[in-house]
Amino acid sequence: MSQNKVLEYDNCPIRQVVSKFGDKWSMLVLSTLDQHESGVMRYSEIQRQMTDCSQKMLSQTLRNLEASHLISRKAYPEVPPRVEYALTDLGRSLMPSINSLIQWALDNFERVIVA
């Protein structure tokens, strides 16, 4: 592979953007927030929905999504501390594409996974 092709691949906008939310847990967090009736959830509520995600991984995923401007984090100065998460406008704009992917996965699960 030529040096130009390597640089082109490394700078690919699709690769760079999808890497921000395309991991195992990020899409589940985004979908969980999107499906919640108020759109705002506390850490413990998210964790209850994602029982197979460790606390460490959920915390890391939330930090990464916040750094990518897909979710917002609001901490309240209370005892015990209260922190709420919600989709940002950018995160909400991503949800139609993620929801389409989720629907595609549901429609094609048997053909892809069982095949």
ABEGO torsion letter per residue (X at the ends): XBAAAAAAAAABAAAAAAAAAABAAAAAAAAAAAABAAGBBBAAAAAAABAABBAAAAAAAAAAAAAAGABBBBBBBBOBBBBBBBBBAAAAAAAAAAAAAAAAAAAAAAAAAAX
